[in-house]
Amino acid sequence: MLLDKIMKKRKSSLQYQYLQTGPKNGWAMKSDLYAKCPQCGYYMSLDPTQSDECPCGNLFKDCNFGRFGARTGDETIEIYRKKKAL
């Protein structure tokens, strides 16, 4: 069971290119960017038209009120870009 979780996480990490941790002059909300929850590893789309919350409830995005962050602090959020398929 634990091995399955590790393999699934490893596979998902190969699909994304790491860009930065924490906000650099604010957050960029673009459909090709993703935020990774530092607790559960969920990749959340930063599409500005979609609200979302990770399974553990740490990472949240509310497009109606322009809120985005993590209960663990913004400096813990990693930002990624999804890699294009070859």
N, C-alpha and C positions, 0 to 999 in steps of 0.2 A: 504494500500500500504506500509506504513512504517512498519507495523507489519510483513508483508511478508518478507521484507528485513532483519528485526531483526531475524526472525525465520530461514531464510536461512543462515545467518551469524553464528548463534548459532549452527546449524547442522554441518556446515563445520568445526567449531572450535573443535567439538567432534571427528573429524576424524584425527586430528593432535596432536602430542605430542610436547610441547614447549621445546626447547633445550637452546637457548641463544638469546641475543640481541647484535647486532654488531659483527664485526669480532674479533675472538680470534686467534691471530697469523695468520691472513689471512683467506680467505674464503675457505671452503671445497666444492668442486663441485662434488656431488654424486647424482645419480639418485633417491635415497631414501630420499633426503633432499629437503625442500621447504623453500622459502623465502616469508614472508608475507609483502605486501605493507602497510606501516603505514598510508597511506591516504585512499585507497579504499578497503583494506582487501583482495586483490587478492593473492592467493597462487601460486607462480611461482616455477615450478620444477627447481632444480639446476643440472639437467642432463647436463654434460659438452658438449654434442653434439647438444643441441637445443638452439637457440636464442629465446628470448621472451621479451615482454613488457606488463606491466599491463594496464588495461583499462584507467586509469587516466594519464598514461605516466610518473609517478614518478619513478617506479622501472623498471630497464632494464637489459638485459643480452645479450651480443653479443659474441657468441662462436667463431666466425671467428677472432676477434681481442682480445679475452680474457678480455673483459670489463664486469663489473658487479657493480651495485651500485644503489643509490637512490638520486634523486635531493634534498631530505630532509636531506641527509647525511647518511653515512654507519652505524652510531651508532643508527639509527632509525629502521633498518631492523631486524625483528625477524626471527629466524631460527627454523624450525619444522621438525619432521620426521613423515611420514604418519603412522598411527596405522594400524596394521594388522587386517584383518577381523577375527571375531571369528567364 
